[in-house]
Amino acid sequence: MNGVIPTRRRWLTANIAAFALAFAANARTTGQVSSNWTGTLDEHPSIQYSTRPTADRVARWARQLAERRESLTRDGRSGYLRPLLAALDIPVESQLLVFSKTGVQRDYTGPETPRALYFNDSVIVAYIPGAPAIEIAAHDPQQGVVFYTLDQNAATTMPTRRTTCLACHVSASTLNVPGVITRSNFVARDGNILPQLGNHDVDHSTPHPDRWGGWLVTSEESPPPYSQRAHQGNITFTLDGATSNEVFVKWIGSSPRERGYLLSSSDIVALLAFDHQMHAINLLTKLNWEWRIAASEGRASVADAELRRLVNEVADYLLFAGEAPMPVPLTPPAGFASHLQSRHPTDRQGRSCAQLELVNHLSRYPCSYMVYSDAFDGLPQPVRRAVYGRMIEALSGGPDDARFARVSMQARRAALEILDETKPDFRAAAQGAPDRWPQPVGLRSFLTRPR
């Protein structure tokens, strides 16, 4: 596993070309809805990102700390990390490891000291042993992703909001709203990125060979279940076309727990969930903001072509349209899977959109658990109902629907039934759907069955 492995220039050229195509596609789909406003979206009077109060999970927790005059208990190894994760209900098993020098504390980050990320459906916590601060990104259902730091050396634990993060976190990669950048980079041996070789913004549709450049991909108790060459994780590059997995070899022999990390793993399943979830957060923010801006200018309508495009894009994404297939069957860390399920409702048959499948798809049923997020519920009611309508249309479509060619009609019906029982406002949208529901879904029996 040691040593330098020659890489074909054709492979690098193909990846650079793929990046160029991905960038062009991204540019086509992230334009702002027509508006009289000439500034950035976050400064629009109906948004006022930097000045309006926030109601994200971290802001609520900070208010509770202040009211109770409480603080977290610091430990000698990881500082405030463990109590912070517990306070924000983030599982340790969600740990991901980024060794590229791409964060605000990049001087502390590298192949031997990767940045550890921990996440749930609304908050990401970033930690590096020895770094002065813990970084936090929390999704506010109205204001988008809000950024904070927590001083590891402070006597009291009050997070500080950081609007300067928008310099990087408002871009085409985040759909031009404050969001999360999920990117695969070509990375040198010292952790610095090699922009000359390109990069990839990542979501659940990204082919696996283009994912996780600059990230470690490991398991806690065993080697990764598929070859590292099936993705870009665990390896570094040189400009003359050579790769090395030295970063991976050193990591697995370095006793990470003794150096302040909570786990030694950066699990593939958590990476897949992260890839899906972060783009969903950006899409939901984009749709919410564009509707609010349109409403403030008296032109909000789901019949508007651009707003309808955003509605359809959100709905299709939440149904895993275009999801890249699994290279091999995977097994999630038990703690990660159980925590994910515990945070989301089940129907009377015990089915949930948070149940993982990991053979052909990330999710057992073709609907994302992000439909239960505060970000989704925070969509204005006409928008939310329009998204439901598009989801109903897609899930009830015939077997020739190319967007869901890999999804059985039985799985689509199950998703409809789960949504009907677990989303109180879903049935109203279903009852307003067109009278053109093909079998075997059976709309009439679906709508008339008792909850």
C-alpha positions as CSV (number, residue, x, y, z in Angstrom):
1,M,0.0,0.0,0.0
2,N,3.0,2.3,0.4
3,G,4.8,4.0,-2.5
4,V,3.9,6.1,-5.4
5,I,1.5,4.8,-8.0
6,P,1.7,6.1,-11.6
7,T,-1.5,7.6,-12.8
8,R,-2.5,7.8,-16.5
9,R,-2.7,11.3,-17.8
10,R,-5.9,10.3,-19.6
11,W,-7.5,9.8,-16.2
12,L,-6.5,13.3,-15.1
13,T,-7.7,14.8,-18.3
14,A,-11.0,13.1,-18.1
15,N,-11.5,14.4,-14.5
16,I,-10.6,17.9,-15.6
17,A,-13.1,17.7,-18.5
18,A,-15.7,16.3,-16.2
19,F,-15.1,19.3,-13.8
20,A,-15.6,21.7,-16.7
21,L,-18.9,20.1,-17.7
22,A,-20.0,20.1,-14.1
23,F,-19.2,23.7,-13.7
24,A,-21.1,24.6,-16.8
25,A,-24.1,22.6,-15.7
26,N,-24.0,24.3,-12.3
27,A,-23.9,27.7,-13.9
28,R,-27.0,26.9,-15.8
29,T,-29.0,25.9,-12.7
30,T,-28.0,28.4,-10.1
31,G,-29.1,31.7,-11.6
32,Q,-31.2,34.1,-9.6
33,V,-34.9,34.3,-10.3
34,S,-35.7,37.5,-12.2
35,S,-35.8,40.4,-9.7
36,N,-35.4,44.2,-9.6
37,W,-32.7,43.7,-6.9
38,T,-29.1,44.2,-8.1
39,G,-27.3,43.2,-4.9
40,T,-26.5,39.8,-3.5
41,L,-29.3,37.7,-2.2
42,D,-28.2,37.8,1.4
43,E,-28.5,41.6,1.4
44,H,-32.1,41.8,0.0
45,P,-34.5,43.6,2.3
46,S,-36.6,40.5,2.6
47,I,-33.6,38.4,3.8
48,Q,-31.1,40.7,5.7
49,Y,-28.9,37.7,6.5
50,S,-26.4,39.6,8.6
51,T,-28.8,41.6,10.8
52,R,-31.9,39.5,11.4
53,P,-32.1,37.3,14.5
54,T,-31.6,33.6,13.9
55,A,-33.5,30.6,15.2
56,D,-31.1,27.9,14.3
57,R,-30.2,25.1,16.7
58,V,-27.0,26.8,17.9
59,A,-28.7,30.1,18.4
60,R,-31.4,28.4,20.5
61,W,-28.8,26.5,22.5
62,A,-26.8,29.7,23.2
63,R,-29.9,31.4,24.5
64,Q,-30.6,28.5,26.8
65,L,-27.0,28.7,28.1
66,A,-27.3,32.4,28.8
67,E,-30.7,32.1,30.5
68,R,-29.5,29.2,32.8
69,R,-26.0,30.8,33.2
70,E,-24.5,27.4,32.3
71,S,-21.4,26.3,30.5
72,L,-20.0,23.1,29.1
73,T,-17.4,21.1,30.9
74,R,-14.1,21.0,29.1
75,D,-12.0,17.9,29.0
76,G,-8.2,17.8,28.6
77,R,-8.1,15.9,25.3
78,S,-10.7,17.3,23.0
79,G,-11.8,20.5,24.9
80,Y,-15.5,21.3,24.5
81,L,-16.1,18.9,21.7
82,R,-17.9,16.0,23.4
83,P,-20.3,18.1,25.5
84,L,-21.0,20.3,22.5
85,L,-21.9,17.3,20.3
86,A,-24.2,16.0,23.2
87,A,-25.8,19.4,23.6
88,L,-26.6,19.6,19.8
89,D,-27.6,15.9,19.5
90,I,-24.9,15.1,17.0
91,P,-23.7,11.4,17.0
92,V,-19.9,10.8,17.4
93,E,-20.4,8.1,14.7
94,S,-21.0,10.7,12.1
95,Q,-17.3,11.7,12.1
96,L,-15.7,12.5,8.8
97,L,-12.1,13.5,8.2
98,V,-10.9,16.2,5.8
99,F,-7.1,16.5,5.3
100,S,-7.1,19.2,2.6
101,K,-6.2,22.7,3.8
102,T,-9.6,24.2,2.9
103,G,-11.1,25.4,6.2
104,V,-10.8,28.6,8.1
105,Q,-8.2,26.9,10.3
106,R,-6.3,25.5,7.4
107,D,-2.9,26.2,9.1
108,Y,-3.8,23.5,11.7
109,T,-5.1,21.1,9.1
110,G,-3.2,18.6,7.0
111,P,-2.7,14.9,6.2
112,E,-1.5,14.1,9.8
113,T,-4.1,16.4,11.5
114,P,-7.3,16.2,9.4
115,R,-10.3,18.3,10.3
116,A,-13.0,16.1,11.9
117,L,-16.6,16.9,11.0
118,Y,-19.6,15.8,12.9
119,F,-23.2,16.4,11.7
120,N,-26.9,15.8,12.1
121,D,-29.7,17.1,9.8
122,S,-29.1,20.8,10.7
123,V,-25.7,21.3,12.3
124,I,-22.1,20.6,11.4
125,V,-19.3,20.8,14.0
126,A,-15.6,20.9,12.8
127,Y,-12.8,20.1,15.2
128,I,-9.0,19.9,14.9
129,P,-6.9,18.7,17.9
130,G,-4.8,21.7,19.1
131,A,-6.7,24.3,17.0
132,P,-7.9,27.3,19.0
133,A,-11.6,27.1,18.0
134,I,-14.3,24.6,17.2
135,E,-16.2,25.7,14.0
136,I,-20.0,25.3,13.7
137,A,-22.4,25.7,10.8
138,A,-26.1,25.6,11.7
139,H,-28.9,25.7,9.2
140,D,-31.6,28.3,10.1
141,P,-34.9,27.4,8.4
142,Q,-35.3,31.0,7.1
143,Q,-31.8,32.5,7.0
144,G,-29.7,29.6,5.6
145,V,-26.5,28.3,7.1
146,V,-25.2,30.4,10.0
147,F,-21.6,30.2,11.0
148,Y,-20.1,30.2,14.5
149,T,-16.9,29.5,16.4
150,L,-16.4,28.3,19.9
151,D,-13.2,29.3,21.7
152,Q,-11.5,26.1,23.0
153,N,-9.5,28.1,25.5
154,A,-12.3,30.2,26.9
155,A,-13.6,29.7,30.5
156,T,-17.2,30.0,29.3
157,T,-18.8,28.4,26.2
158,M,-20.7,31.0,24.2
159,P,-20.6,30.6,20.4
160,T,-19.6,33.6,18.4
161,R,-21.3,34.3,15.0
162,R,-19.0,34.8,12.0
163,T,-20.5,36.5,9.0
164,T,-17.0,36.7,7.4
165,C,-17.4,33.1,6.4
166,L,-19.7,34.3,3.5
167,A,-16.6,35.2,1.6
168,C,-16.3,31.5,0.7
169,H,-19.7,30.2,1.6
170,V,-21.8,32.2,-0.8
171,S,-20.8,31.1,-4.3
172,A,-22.0,29.1,-7.2
173,S,-21.1,26.0,-5.2
174,T,-23.7,26.9,-2.6
175,L,-26.3,28.1,-5.2
176,N,-25.4,31.7,-4.2
177,V,-26.9,31.5,-0.7
178,P,-25.1,31.0,2.6
179,G,-24.5,27.2,2.5
180,V,-22.2,24.3,2.8
181,I,-19.4,23.5,0.3
182,T,-19.1,19.8,-0.4
183,R,-16.2,19.4,-2.7
184,S,-13.7,16.9,-4.0
185,N,-10.3,18.3,-4.6
186,F,-7.0,17.2,-6.0
187,V,-4.7,17.5,-3.0
188,A,-0.9,17.6,-2.7
189,R,1.1,15.6,-0.1
190,D,1.2,18.6,2.3
191,G,-2.6,19.0,2.1
192,N,-2.7,22.0,-0.2
193,I,-5.2,21.8,-3.0
194,L,-4.1,21.7,-6.7
195,P,-6.6,23.9,-8.5
196,Q,-4.8,23.3,-11.7
197,L,-6.2,19.8,-11.8
198,G,-9.8,20.9,-11.1
199,N,-12.3,19.9,-8.5
200,H,-15.9,18.7,-8.2
201,D,-18.9,20.0,-6.2
202,V,-20.4,16.9,-4.8
203,D,-24.0,15.7,-4.2
204,H,-25.7,12.3,-4.4
205,S,-25.6,12.3,-8.2
206,T,-21.8,12.6,-8.4
207,P,-20.1,9.5,-9.7
208,H,-18.1,7.8,-7.0
209,P,-14.7,8.1,-8.8
210,D,-15.1,11.9,-8.6
211,R,-15.8,12.0,-4.8
212,W,-13.8,12.6,-1.7
213,G,-10.6,14.0,-2.9
214,G,-8.9,15.5,0.2
215,W,-11.0,13.3,2.5
216,L,-10.1,10.1,4.4
217,V,-12.3,7.2,3.7
218,T,-11.9,4.5,6.4
219,S,-13.9,2.2,8.7
220,E,-13.5,1.9,12.4
221,E,-12.8,-1.9,12.6
222,S,-11.9,-2.9,9.1
223,P,-10.5,-1.7,5.8
224,P,-12.8,0.2,3.4
225,P,-15.1,-2.3,1.6
226,Y,-14.0,-1.2,-1.9
227,S,-10.8,-0.1,-3.5
228,Q,-9.6,3.4,-3.0
229,R,-9.3,3.8,-6.8
230,A,-13.1,3.6,-6.9
231,H,-13.0,7.2,-5.4
232,Q,-10.5,10.0,-4.9
233,G,-10.3,9.6,-1.1
234,N,-7.1,8.6,0.8
235,I,-4.7,9.8,-1.9
236,T,-2.6,12.7,-2.8
237,F,-1.5,13.9,-6.2
238,T,1.4,15.6,-8.0
239,L,1.2,17.9,-11.0
240,D,3.1,15.4,-13.1
241,G,0.4,12.8,-12.7
242,A,1.5,10.6,-9.8
243,T,-0.6,9.5,-6.8
244,S,0.3,8.2,-3.3
245,N,-1.8,6.7,-0.5
246,E,0.9,7.5,2.1
247,V,-1.7,9.8,3.9
248,F,-4.0,6.8,4.4
249,V,-1.2,4.4,5.5
250,K,0.1,6.9,8.1
251,W,-3.4,7.6,9.4
252,I,-4.4,4.0,10.1
253,G,-1.1,3.5,12.0
254,S,-1.2,6.8,14.0
255,S,-3.4,6.0,17.0
256,P,-5.9,8.8,16.3
257,R,-7.7,8.5,19.6
258,E,-4.6,9.1,21.6
259,R,-4.1,12.4,19.6
260,G,-7.5,13.8,20.5
261,Y,-9.8,12.4,17.8
262,L,-13.0,10.7,19.0
263,L,-12.8,7.9,16.4
264,S,-10.3,6.7,13.8
265,S,-12.9,6.4,11.1
266,S,-14.3,8.5,8.3
267,D,-17.0,6.1,7.2
268,I,-18.2,5.7,3.7
269,V,-21.9,5.6,4.7
270,A,-21.6,8.9,6.7
271,L,-19.9,10.4,3.7
272,L,-22.7,9.4,1.4
273,A,-25.3,10.8,3.7
274,F,-23.3,14.0,4.0
275,D,-23.0,14.4,0.2
276,H,-26.8,14.0,-0.1
277,Q,-27.8,16.2,2.8
278,M,-25.6,19.3,2.2
279,H,-26.8,19.9,-1.3
280,A,-30.4,19.5,0.0
281,I,-29.8,22.2,2.6
282,N,-28.5,24.6,-0.1
283,L,-31.5,23.8,-2.4
284,L,-34.0,24.4,0.4
285,T,-32.4,27.7,1.3
286,K,-32.3,28.8,-2.3
287,L,-36.0,28.0,-2.9
288,N,-37.1,29.7,0.4
289,W,-35.2,32.9,-0.4
290,E,-36.2,33.2,-4.0
291,W,-39.9,32.8,-3.0
292,R,-39.6,35.4,-0.3
293,I,-37.8,37.8,-2.6
294,A,-40.5,37.3,-5.3
295,A,-43.2,37.7,-2.6
296,S,-41.7,41.0,-1.5
297,E,-41.9,42.2,-5.1
298,G,-45.5,41.0,-5.6
299,R,-44.6,38.3,-8.1
300,A,-44.6,35.1,-6.1
301,S,-46.4,32.3,-7.9
302,V,-45.8,28.6,-8.4
303,A,-46.8,29.2,-12.0
304,D,-43.7,31.4,-12.5
305,A,-41.3,29.4,-14.7
306,E,-38.1,30.0,-12.6
307,L,-39.8,29.4,-9.3
308,R,-41.4,26.2,-10.7
309,R,-38.0,25.1,-11.9
310,L,-36.7,25.4,-8.3
311,V,-39.7,23.6,-6.9
312,N,-39.2,20.7,-9.3
313,E,-35.4,20.6,-8.6
314,V,-36.0,20.5,-4.8
315,A,-38.7,17.8,-5.1
316,D,-36.7,15.6,-7.5
317,Y,-33.6,15.9,-5.4
318,L,-35.5,14.9,-2.2
319,L,-36.6,11.8,-4.1
320,F,-33.0,10.9,-5.0
321,A,-33.4,11.5,-8.7
322,G,-30.2,10.8,-10.5
323,E,-28.6,9.1,-7.5
324,A,-25.3,7.4,-8.4
325,P,-25.5,3.7,-7.8
326,M,-23.6,2.0,-4.9
327,P,-20.4,0.4,-6.1
328,V,-20.8,-2.5,-3.5
329,P,-23.2,-3.2,-0.7
330,L,-22.3,-1.2,2.4
331,T,-22.9,-1.5,6.2
332,P,-23.4,1.7,8.2
333,P,-21.9,2.2,11.7
334,A,-24.6,1.0,14.1
335,G,-24.6,4.2,16.1
336,F,-24.9,6.4,13.0
337,A,-27.8,4.4,11.5
338,S,-29.7,4.1,14.8
339,H,-29.3,7.8,15.6
340,L,-30.5,8.8,12.1
341,Q,-33.7,6.7,12.5
342,S,-34.4,7.8,16.0
343,R,-34.7,11.5,14.9
344,H,-37.4,10.8,12.3
345,P,-40.9,9.4,12.4
346,T,-42.1,6.0,11.3
347,D,-45.5,4.9,9.8
348,R,-47.7,2.3,11.4
349,Q,-45.6,-0.4,9.7
350,G,-42.4,0.9,11.2
351,R,-41.1,2.3,7.9
352,S,-39.1,5.5,7.8
353,C,-37.5,7.7,5.2
354,A,-34.4,7.6,7.5
355,Q,-33.9,3.8,7.0
356,L,-30.8,3.1,5.0
357,E,-30.6,0.5,2.3
358,L,-27.0,0.7,1.0
359,V,-27.3,-2.0,-1.6
360,N,-28.6,-0.2,-4.6
361,H,-29.5,3.1,-2.9
362,L,-28.6,5.2,0.1
363,S,-32.2,5.1,1.4
364,R,-34.5,2.1,1.6
365,Y,-37.4,4.2,0.4
366,P,-37.1,6.9,-2.4
367,C,-37.6,9.9,-0.2
368,S,-35.1,11.8,1.8
369,Y,-35.2,12.2,5.6
370,M,-34.6,15.9,4.9
371,V,-38.3,16.3,4.2
372,Y,-38.6,16.3,8.0
373,S,-36.0,19.0,8.5
374,D,-36.8,22.5,9.8
375,A,-35.5,23.8,6.5
376,F,-38.3,21.9,4.6
377,D,-41.0,22.8,7.1
378,G,-39.8,26.4,7.0
379,L,-40.7,26.7,3.3
380,P,-43.7,29.0,2.7
381,Q,-46.9,27.0,2.6
382,P,-47.6,27.5,-1.2
383,V,-44.1,26.4,-1.9
384,R,-44.2,23.4,0.4
385,R,-47.5,22.3,-1.2
386,A,-46.0,22.7,-4.7
387,V,-43.0,20.5,-3.7
388,Y,-45.4,17.9,-2.4
389,G,-47.3,18.0,-5.7
390,R,-44.2,17.4,-7.7
391,M,-43.2,14.5,-5.4
392,I,-46.6,12.9,-5.7
393,E,-46.5,13.2,-9.5
394,A,-43.0,11.6,-9.6
395,L,-43.8,8.8,-7.1
396,S,-47.0,7.9,-9.0
397,G,-45.3,8.0,-12.4
398,G,-45.2,5.0,-14.7
399,P,-42.2,2.6,-14.9
400,D,-40.9,4.4,-17.9
401,D,-40.1,7.6,-15.9
402,A,-36.3,7.9,-16.5
403,R,-35.7,9.8,-13.3
404,F,-36.7,6.8,-11.3
405,A,-35.9,3.9,-13.6
406,R,-33.9,2.1,-10.8
407,V,-36.8,2.5,-8.2
408,S,-39.5,-0.1,-8.1
409,M,-43.2,0.9,-8.1
410,Q,-43.6,-0.9,-4.7
411,A,-40.9,1.4,-3.2
412,R,-42.6,4.5,-4.6
413,R,-45.9,3.5,-3.2
414,A,-44.2,2.9,0.2
415,A,-42.7,6.4,0.1
416,L,-46.2,7.8,-0.6
417,E,-47.7,5.9,2.3
418,I,-44.9,7.0,4.7
419,L,-45.3,10.6,3.7
420,D,-49.1,10.4,4.1
421,E,-48.8,9.1,7.7
422,T,-45.8,11.2,8.9
423,K,-46.3,14.6,7.2
424,P,-49.6,16.2,8.4
425,D,-49.9,18.5,5.4
426,F,-49.1,16.0,2.8
427,R,-52.6,14.6,2.1
428,A,-54.0,18.0,1.3
429,A,-51.5,18.3,-1.6
430,A,-52.3,14.7,-2.7
431,Q,-56.1,15.4,-2.7
432,G,-55.4,18.3,-5.1
433,A,-53.4,16.2,-7.5
434,P,-54.6,15.5,-11.1
435,D,-56.8,12.5,-11.7
436,R,-54.2,10.5,-13.6
437,W,-52.7,8.1,-11.2
438,P,-51.5,4.8,-12.9
439,Q,-51.6,1.4,-11.2
440,P,-50.1,-0.1,-9.1
441,V,-50.0,3.0,-7.0
442,G,-53.8,3.4,-6.9
443,L,-54.3,7.0,-5.8
444,R,-58.0,6.6,-4.9
445,S,-57.4,3.7,-2.5
446,F,-54.3,5.5,-1.2
447,L,-56.3,8.7,-0.4
448,T,-59.3,7.0,1.1
449,R,-57.5,4.6,3.4
450,P,-57.5,5.7,7.1
451,R,-54.3,7.1,8.6
